[in-house]
Amino acid sequence: MAIPETQLETWSHQGSITNSANTGNSVKTAIESYTGFPEGVKFKVYLQGSYKNDTNVYGDSDVDVVVELTSSFQNNLNDEQDKAIGITKASYSLSDFRNDVDAGLASYYKRTGLSFGNKVVKIPASSNRLDAEVLTCCQYRLYYQLASDKYHSGITFKTRNTNEKVINFPVKHSDNATTKHQATNSWFKPTVRIFKNMRKYMTANSGFNNSLAPSYFIECLIANIPNNQFGRNYQTTVINCHNYLTQNSMDDFMCLNGIRPLWGDSNENWNQVDAKYFLEQIVQLWNNW
């Protein structure tokens, strides 16, 4: 048997977004009400992840909120290259900014249930907002040419416990997701939600380890499928997308930001072994429905 169209249509629907907006606004209020920032420090607070990209499904709880330092930035240039295009070092560091953000969150939420993890600060839900994971970072510029305006905009941060530097491009990811969605006549994001819901169903009913197929990587995987594989109905779209992934090489697949390869050895990459296993389990789910 196959998964019926009615079930796929249910899985295609977006989860609630009302409380995600409340969650983001709550964090924004917490940071903006903090009075300890030095003069001249500028930042922005925004959602990222599935709630930002409209790929959240029913039952998604954690809302990813970014607090980005924008009055200074880090980049991929050396000191000599910085000097050549007029970049000077800032006195207020990302570490200073994170300390201030931590203080602001602790003051606003009275430390009730706050958890300071390796990458994010976790804030528990209340009656009108969801659990939040707050990432403190600063602007990052990936220069592809030695000129002041020739760069890709991203974010960077260091993990608290392991001091690992992480670089992401969430705005580019979101912009490209919108472009892909439009290019597929609005089939892309519902299809991502279907694949995410299949993972959720397999985790609950057949013991699939969902850490093998993180939501971010599922979104990137589906984005690499040609636009002509989407459409007509959900059964046809899922079959076409799955067949494309299993019958063609995935070696050159990119993350949805278009900058980083999807496959690699870092925490910011997926691996094809886990991706192929995920696709194999979808076949089992489909055939045994």
Secondary structure, DSSP 8 states (H G I E B T S, - for coil): ----HHHHHHHHS----HHHHHHHHHHHHHHHT---S-TT--EEEEEESHHHHT---TT---EEEEEEEEEEEEES--HHHHHHTT----SS-HHHHHHHHHHHHHHHHTTTT-EE-SS-EEE--BTTB--EEEEEEEEEEEESSSSTT-EEEEEEEE-TTT--EEEE-HHHHHHHHHHHHHHTTT-HHHHHHHHHHHHHHHHHHH---GGGS-HHHHHHHHHTS-GGGS-S-HHHHHHHHHHHHHHS--TT-B-TTSSSBSB-SSTTSB-HHHHHHHHHHHHHHHHT-
